[in-house]
Amino acid sequence: MQKALGVLCCVLTLAACGPQSPLGFRLPDGNAGAGQEAFVALRCNVCHEVDGVEIEYLGGVAHVQLGGETTRVRTYGELVTSIINPSHRIAPMNRDGGATPDGASLMSYAYLNDVMTVQQLVDLVAFLQPTYDIVQPPPVRWAMYQ
């Protein structure tokens, strides 16, 4: 019985993996247009601007740019995590204005998990993911020591 349960768990885990989800985490596809509407409805634009998207930035306590050029891939899972657990990882450039002195994200105080639907979450990710442009990082210049 335990062996059959183990095989079933492995099959289900592998079935959850897909080409867009290297770690096996995948919610249903979202709608980018509805994600843009959710971005405004949830008042994300109080602290966030999205590169290349015309949404009025309302100028809140923090100013955090989303989208644009990045040297690392913003995966589906990373975007979901950043929305539902914003203190998980805060970019160094956002630590001064976007975090409390103890390192928690100011976004934690928006309590989005209490009001946001799962559909809004998947739509937000569908809206944000294409706004990131992956660029090659600059070459590292190593000093030669004699």
C-alpha atoms as a printed R data frame, in Angstrom:
    type eleno elety resid chain resno      x      y       z
1   ATOM     1    CA   MET     A     1  0.000  0.000   0.000
2   ATOM     2    CA   GLN     A     2  2.793  2.439   0.899
3   ATOM     3    CA   LYS     A     3  4.616  1.696  -2.349
4   ATOM     4    CA   ALA     A     4  1.447  2.375  -4.384
5   ATOM     5    CA   LEU     A     5  0.890  5.635  -2.484
6   ATOM     6    CA   GLY     A     6  4.491  6.662  -3.161
7   ATOM     7    CA   VAL     A     7  4.143  5.931  -6.882
8   ATOM     8    CA   LEU     A     8  0.875  7.889  -7.002
9   ATOM     9    CA   CYS     A     9  2.518 10.886  -5.321
10  ATOM    10    CA   CYS     A    10  5.393 10.794  -7.824
11  ATOM    11    CA   VAL     A    11  3.001 10.600 -10.786
12  ATOM    12    CA   LEU     A    12  0.916 13.516  -9.488
13  ATOM    13    CA   THR     A    13  4.031 15.583  -8.839
14  ATOM    14    CA   LEU     A    14  5.364 14.963 -12.340
15  ATOM    15    CA   ALA     A    15  1.953 15.691 -13.860
16  ATOM    16    CA   ALA     A    16  1.996 19.142 -12.229
17  ATOM    17    CA   CYS     A    17  5.261 19.999 -13.982
18  ATOM    18    CA   GLY     A    18  4.997 21.806 -17.262
19  ATOM    19    CA   PRO     A    19  7.192 23.790 -19.633
20  ATOM    20    CA   GLN     A    20  6.243 27.080 -17.967
21  ATOM    21    CA   SER     A    21  6.674 25.762 -14.441
22  ATOM    22    CA   PRO     A    22 10.138 24.357 -13.767
23  ATOM    23    CA   LEU     A    23  9.356 23.697 -10.124
24  ATOM    24    CA   GLY     A    24  5.961 22.069 -10.659
25  ATOM    25    CA   PHE     A    25  3.835 24.993  -9.427
26  ATOM    26    CA   ARG     A    26  1.180 26.203 -11.819
27  ATOM    27    CA   LEU     A    27 -2.174 27.870 -11.355
28  ATOM    28    CA   PRO     A    28 -4.675 28.177 -14.225
29  ATOM    29    CA   ASP     A    29 -3.880 30.664 -16.979
30  ATOM    30    CA   GLY     A    30 -4.939 34.188 -16.199
31  ATOM    31    CA   ASN     A    31 -6.208 37.097 -18.246
32  ATOM    32    CA   ALA     A    32 -3.722 39.993 -18.541
33  ATOM    33    CA   GLY     A    33 -6.472 42.575 -19.144
34  ATOM    34    CA   ALA     A    34 -8.318 41.465 -16.024
35  ATOM    35    CA   GLY     A    35 -4.960 41.494 -14.210
36  ATOM    36    CA   GLN     A    36 -4.444 45.152 -15.108
37  ATOM    37    CA   GLU     A    37 -7.949 45.884 -13.788
38  ATOM    38    CA   ALA     A    38 -7.172 43.966 -10.582
39  ATOM    39    CA   PHE     A    39 -3.906 45.929 -10.238
40  ATOM    40    CA   VAL     A    40 -5.938 49.142 -10.031
41  ATOM    41    CA   ALA     A    41 -8.872 47.678  -8.061
42  ATOM    42    CA   LEU     A    42 -6.528 46.305  -5.385
43  ATOM    43    CA   ARG     A    43 -4.743 49.685  -5.372
44  ATOM    44    CA   CYS     A    44 -1.353 48.203  -6.256
45  ATOM    45    CA   ASN     A    45 -0.674 51.483  -8.063
46  ATOM    46    CA   VAL     A    46 -0.430 53.286  -4.739
47  ATOM    47    CA   CYS     A    47  3.162 52.047  -4.438
48  ATOM    48    CA   HIS     A    48  3.901 50.335  -7.769
49  ATOM    49    CA   GLU     A    49  4.484 51.442 -11.334
50  ATOM    50    CA   VAL     A    50  4.686 48.926 -14.153
51  ATOM    51    CA   ASP     A    51  7.294 49.552 -16.834
52  ATOM    52    CA   GLY     A    52  5.707 50.346 -20.183
53  ATOM    53    CA   VAL     A    53  2.117 50.347 -18.891
54  ATOM    54    CA   GLU     A    54 -0.004 53.485 -18.650
55  ATOM    55    CA   ILE     A    55 -1.520 53.215 -15.173
56  ATOM    56    CA   GLU     A    56 -1.693 56.263 -12.932
57  ATOM    57    CA   TYR     A    57  0.847 55.941 -10.130
58  ATOM    58    CA   LEU     A    58 -0.796 57.293  -6.980
59  ATOM    59    CA   GLY     A    59  2.424 58.002  -5.058
60  ATOM    60    CA   GLY     A    60  2.192 56.114  -1.779
61  ATOM    61    CA   VAL     A    61  4.679 55.552   1.013
62  ATOM    62    CA   ALA     A    62  6.936 53.423  -1.183
63  ATOM    63    CA   HIS     A    63  7.773 53.566  -4.876
64  ATOM    64    CA   VAL     A    64  8.550 50.174  -6.362
65  ATOM    65    CA   GLN     A    65  9.022 49.717 -10.105
66  ATOM    66    CA   LEU     A    66  7.726 46.448 -11.572
67  ATOM    67    CA   GLY     A    67  8.655 45.051 -14.962
68  ATOM    68    CA   GLY     A    68 11.405 46.342 -17.204
69  ATOM    69    CA   GLU     A    69 14.864 44.945 -17.718
70  ATOM    70    CA   THR     A    70 16.134 42.287 -15.382
71  ATOM    71    CA   THR     A    71 19.085 39.920 -15.469
72  ATOM    72    CA   ARG     A    72 17.168 37.103 -13.827
73  ATOM    73    CA   VAL     A    73 13.941 35.461 -14.855
74  ATOM    74    CA   ARG     A    74 10.830 36.402 -12.951
75  ATOM    75    CA   THR     A    75  9.129 33.043 -12.959
76  ATOM    76    CA   TYR     A    76  5.470 32.394 -12.407
77  ATOM    77    CA   GLY     A    77  6.234 31.039  -8.949
78  ATOM    78    CA   GLU     A    78  8.383 34.057  -8.039
79  ATOM    79    CA   LEU     A    79  5.620 36.473  -9.002
80  ATOM    80    CA   VAL     A    80  2.972 34.530  -7.068
81  ATOM    81    CA   THR     A    81  5.260 34.410  -4.030
82  ATOM    82    CA   SER     A    82  6.026 38.132  -4.271
83  ATOM    83    CA   ILE     A    83  2.316 38.925  -4.249
84  ATOM    84    CA   ILE     A    84  1.132 36.586  -1.492
85  ATOM    85    CA   ASN     A    85  4.293 36.729   0.665
86  ATOM    86    CA   PRO     A    86  5.957 40.061  -0.152
87  ATOM    87    CA   SER     A    87  8.454 39.858   2.716
88  ATOM    88    CA   HIS     A    88  9.917 36.605   1.334
89  ATOM    89    CA   ARG     A    89 12.473 38.475  -0.748
90  ATOM    90    CA   ILE     A    90 12.834 42.236  -1.038
91  ATOM    91    CA   ALA     A    91 15.081 43.594  -3.761
92  ATOM    92    CA   PRO     A    92 18.033 45.559  -2.340
93  ATOM    93    CA   MET     A    93 16.944 48.707  -4.192
94  ATOM    94    CA   ASN     A    94 13.526 48.538  -2.487
95  ATOM    95    CA   ARG     A    95 14.689 47.925   1.082
96  ATOM    96    CA   ASP     A    96 14.988 51.581   2.012
97  ATOM    97    CA   GLY     A    97 11.549 52.801   0.918
98  ATOM    98    CA   GLY     A    98  9.586 49.568   0.626
99  ATOM    99    CA   ALA     A    99 10.401 47.833   3.892
100 ATOM   100    CA   THR     A   100 10.060 48.371   7.625
101 ATOM   101    CA   PRO     A   101 13.211 48.680   9.778
102 ATOM   102    CA   ASP     A   102 12.912 44.971  10.671
103 ATOM   103    CA   GLY     A   103 12.923 44.019   6.966
104 ATOM   104    CA   ALA     A   104  9.220 43.277   6.395
105 ATOM   105    CA   SER     A   105  7.643 44.512   3.185
106 ATOM   106    CA   LEU     A   106  5.301 47.463   3.546
107 ATOM   107    CA   MET     A   107  3.058 45.545   1.161
108 ATOM   108    CA   SER     A   108  2.360 43.117   4.028
109 ATOM   109    CA   TYR     A   109  0.225 45.828   5.612
110 ATOM   110    CA   ALA     A   110 -2.108 45.921   2.589
111 ATOM   111    CA   TYR     A   111 -3.527 42.545   3.734
112 ATOM   112    CA   LEU     A   112 -4.163 41.546   0.124
113 ATOM   113    CA   ASN     A   113 -4.457 37.878   1.056
114 ATOM   114    CA   ASP     A   114 -7.630 38.769   2.978
115 ATOM   115    CA   VAL     A   115 -9.352 40.453   0.025
116 ATOM   116    CA   MET     A   116 -7.774 39.194  -3.200
117 ATOM   117    CA   THR     A   117 -9.416 36.280  -4.995
118 ATOM   118    CA   VAL     A   118 -7.436 33.447  -6.553
119 ATOM   119    CA   GLN     A   119 -8.664 34.620  -9.969
120 ATOM   120    CA   GLN     A   120 -7.289 38.117  -9.297
121 ATOM   121    CA   LEU     A   121 -3.972 36.539  -8.325
122 ATOM   122    CA   VAL     A   122 -3.642 34.509 -11.520
123 ATOM   123    CA   ASP     A   123 -4.746 37.508 -13.587
124 ATOM   124    CA   LEU     A   124 -2.182 39.761 -11.863
125 ATOM   125    CA   VAL     A   125  0.580 37.300 -12.702
126 ATOM   126    CA   ALA     A   126 -0.630 37.082 -16.321
127 ATOM   127    CA   PHE     A   127 -0.485 40.897 -16.462
128 ATOM   128    CA   LEU     A   128  2.930 41.324 -14.800
129 ATOM   129    CA   GLN     A   129  5.000 38.448 -16.192
130 ATOM   130    CA   PRO     A   130  5.257 39.771 -19.782
131 ATOM   131    CA   THR     A   131  6.404 43.197 -18.546
132 ATOM   132    CA   TYR     A   132  9.825 41.814 -17.596
133 ATOM   133    CA   ASP     A   133 12.569 41.888 -20.262
134 ATOM   134    CA   ILE     A   134 15.445 39.502 -19.638
135 ATOM   135    CA   VAL     A   135 18.817 41.039 -20.504
136 ATOM   136    CA   GLN     A   136 22.301 39.617 -20.316
137 ATOM   137    CA   PRO     A   137 24.135 40.806 -17.184
138 ATOM   138    CA   PRO     A   138 27.204 42.964 -17.728
139 ATOM   139    CA   PRO     A   139 30.486 41.038 -17.844
140 ATOM   140    CA   VAL     A   140 32.349 40.715 -14.588
141 ATOM   141    CA   ARG     A   141 35.743 42.342 -14.642
142 ATOM   142    CA   TRP     A   142 38.129 40.398 -12.497
143 ATOM   143    CA   ALA     A   143 41.237 42.055 -11.159
144 ATOM   144    CA   MET     A   144 44.453 40.244 -11.936
145 ATOM   145    CA   TYR     A   145 46.744 39.882  -8.954
146 ATOM   146    CA   GLN     A   146 50.435 39.146  -9.298
